[in-house]
Amino acid sequence: MDFVYLFTINELFNNFVNMITSPIMAFLLLAMFFLGTIYQLFSNRINIVGVLAFLSIILFFLGHLLSGNGSLTTLVLILISGLLILLEFFVIGMILGVIGLGLFVLSILIVSGNIGLYSIFLAVIFILAIVEWVIFVKHKKRKIPFLSRLILNDATDKESGYTSFDDRSHLVGQEAVTHTVLRPSGTIRLGDERYDAVAEGSYISSDVKVKIIYVEGTRIVVRPIEENE
């Protein structure tokens, strides 16, 4: 009786492994993983597609490892690739992510035991993944929520109230007095404030009334008022 029970368990185990490692099922599991992962990346929260993607890759590797195709090398490649892909989210550049993805693909090819067939599978899946990515980015105008939290997306332009210097454009047209000689640069006095300024010509004496005619960034250009009269 025990022998029959053990035989049944062993038969069920072998059927499970054979089903998981069959080319059609393996292709479906890989497609579910890659396409589901991209779908999850563009989602605001973990969803059923992301969970199925995770389970599919677990089943894929588990089935092939149990069938005897895997080795310690495969496990090491999986761990290293996962670590590199995870680090890619926190490190500027794409080198770690590309290396991690390459090692992950290599682990799939090694554990499959049929590099030629699975290379075709992965090529087809990558084409589908690119199409899915383009649909999300170009047509649905979606962004990856996780990256959006890490990257500052706030506008820092002038229209949003940000400037890289003190905006002095409001000084144009106002009258001031040269605090020092401008040869052609020096200091002018406007009320209680002093500003660095540049003479329109080559020289303006001190204590001369001037008019601010142009402001570009922190550069203030002045002209003696007498020349305008």
C-alpha positions in Angstrom: 0.0 0.0 0.0 2.8 2.4 0.9 4.6 1.4 -2.3 1.5 2.3 -4.3 1.2 5.6 -2.4 4.8 6.5 -3.0 4.5 5.5 -6.7 1.4 7.8 -7.1 3.3 10.8 -5.4 6.3 10.2 -7.6 4.1 10.0 -10.7 2.4 13.2 -9.8 5.7 14.9 -9.2 7.1 13.8 -12.6 3.9 14.9 -14.4 4.2 18.3 -12.7 7.8 18.7 -13.7 7.1 17.5 -17.3 4.2 19.9 -17.6 6.3 22.9 -16.4 9.3 22.1 -18.5 7.3 21.5 -21.7 8.2 24.1 -24.4 4.7 25.5 -24.7 4.2 25.9 -20.9 7.7 27.3 -20.5 7.1 29.9 -23.2 3.8 30.9 -21.5 5.5 31.2 -18.1 8.3 33.4 -19.5 5.9 35.5 -21.4 3.7 36.0 -18.3 6.8 37.0 -16.3 8.3 39.6 -18.7 5.0 41.1 -19.9 3.5 41.0 -16.4 6.5 42.7 -14.9 6.3 45.6 -17.4 2.6 45.9 -16.6 3.4 45.9 -12.9 6.1 48.6 -13.3 3.5 51.0 -14.8 0.9 50.2 -12.1 0.5 52.4 -9.0 0.2 49.3 -6.7 0.9 45.6 -6.7 -1.9 43.9 -8.6 -2.8 40.3 -9.7 -0.8 40.6 -12.9 2.4 41.3 -10.9 1.7 38.4 -8.5 1.2 36.0 -11.4 4.4 37.3 -13.1 6.3 36.5 -9.9 4.8 33.1 -9.5 5.3 32.2 -13.2 9.1 32.7 -13.0 9.2 30.8 -9.8 7.4 27.9 -11.4 9.7 28.1 -14.5 12.9 27.8 -12.5 11.5 25.4 -10.0 10.4 23.0 -12.7 13.6 23.1 -14.6 15.8 22.8 -11.4 13.7 19.8 -10.3 14.1 18.2 -13.7 17.9 18.2 -13.2 18.7 20.8 -15.8 19.7 23.4 -13.3 22.9 23.8 -11.2 24.6 25.9 -8.6 25.7 28.2 -11.4 22.1 28.9 -12.4 21.2 29.8 -8.8 24.2 32.1 -8.5 23.3 33.9 -11.8 19.7 34.4 -10.7 20.8 35.9 -7.3 23.4 38.2 -8.9 21.1 39.3 -11.7 18.3 40.1 -9.2 20.7 42.1 -7.1 22.0 44.1 -10.0 18.5 44.9 -11.3 17.4 46.0 -7.8 20.5 48.3 -7.5 19.6 49.8 -10.9 16.7 51.6 -9.3 19.0 53.4 -7.0 22.0 54.1 -9.2 22.2 56.5 -12.0 22.8 54.9 -15.4 21.7 51.7 -17.0 24.9 49.6 -16.8 23.9 47.5 -13.8 20.4 46.9 -15.1 21.7 45.8 -18.5 24.3 43.5 -16.9 21.6 42.1 -14.5 19.1 41.5 -17.3 21.9 39.8 -19.4 22.8 37.5 -16.5 19.1 36.7 -15.9 18.6 35.8 -19.6 21.7 33.6 -19.4 20.4 31.8 -16.4 17.2 31.1 -18.3 19.1 29.7 -21.3 21.3 27.5 -19.0 18.5 26.1 -17.0 16.4 25.4 -20.0 18.8 22.9 -21.5 17.9 24.0 -25.1 19.7 27.3 -25.8 18.5 27.4 -29.5 14.8 27.0 -28.8 14.7 29.3 -25.8 16.7 32.0 -27.6 13.8 32.1 -30.1 11.3 32.2 -27.2 13.1 35.1 -25.5 13.5 37.0 -28.8 9.7 36.8 -29.4 8.9 37.8 -25.8 11.3 40.8 -26.0 9.6 42.0 -29.1 6.2 41.7 -27.4 7.7 43.5 -24.3 8.9 46.4 -26.4 5.5 46.7 -28.0 3.9 46.7 -24.6 6.4 49.3 -23.3 5.7 51.6 -26.3 2.0 51.3 -25.8 2.3 52.4 -22.1 4.8 55.2 -22.8 3.7 56.6 -26.2 0.0 56.0 -26.4 -1.2 55.8 -22.8 1.4 58.4 -21.6 2.1 56.5 -18.5 5.2 56.8 -16.2 6.7 54.3 -13.9 5.3 55.3 -10.4 8.3 54.0 -8.5 10.8 56.1 -10.5 8.5 59.1 -10.3 8.9 59.0 -6.5 12.7 59.0 -6.8 13.0 61.7 -9.4 12.2 65.3 -8.8 9.5 66.2 -11.3 8.6 69.7 -10.0 9.1 72.4 -12.5 12.0 74.8 -11.7 11.5 77.2 -14.5 10.8 80.9 -14.3 7.1 80.5 -14.8 6.9 78.3 -11.7 8.6 80.9 -9.6 12.1 79.4 -9.6 15.2 81.3 -10.7 18.9 80.5 -10.4 19.6 84.1 -9.4 17.9 87.1 -7.9 15.5 88.4 -10.5 16.3 92.1 -11.0 14.3 92.7 -14.2 12.0 95.0 -12.2 14.9 97.5 -11.9 14.8 98.4 -15.6 13.8 102.1 -16.0 14.6 103.1 -12.5 17.0 105.9 -11.6 20.0 105.4 -9.4 23.3 107.1 -8.4 26.8 105.7 -9.0 28.3 104.9 -5.7 31.7 104.3 -7.2 33.4 105.1 -10.5 32.2 102.7 -13.3 35.2 101.7 -15.4 33.1 100.3 -16.9 31.9 98.2 -13.9 31.4 99.4 -10.4 28.6 100.0 -7.8 25.4 101.9 -8.0 23.1 103.0 -5.2 19.3 102.7 -5.5 17.6 103.7 -2.3 19.2 101.8 0.5 20.4 99.1 -1.8 23.7 98.8 -3.6 24.1 96.8 -6.9 27.0 95.9 -9.1 26.5 97.6 -12.4 28.2 98.2 -15.8 28.3 101.5 -17.7 26.9 101.5 -21.1 30.0 103.3 -22.3 33.5 102.9 -20.9 33.3 105.3 -18.0 30.9 107.0 -15.5 32.1 109.1 -12.6 30.8 108.6 -9.0 27.8 110.4 -7.7 26.3 110.6 -11.2 22.6 110.0 -11.7 22.1 107.0 -14.0 19.2 105.1 -15.5 19.0 101.4 -15.5 18.4 100.5 -19.2 19.1 96.8 -19.3 19.2 93.8 -16.9 20.4 90.3 -17.9 20.6 87.9 -15.0 22.8 89.7 -12.4 24.2 92.1 -15.0 22.8 95.6 -14.7 23.6 98.1 -17.4 23.2 101.9 -16.7 23.4 105.1 -18.7 24.0 108.6 -17.4 20.7 110.5 -17.3 22.2 113.6 -18.8 22.7 111.7 -22.1 18.9 111.2 -22.4 18.0 114.9 -21.7 
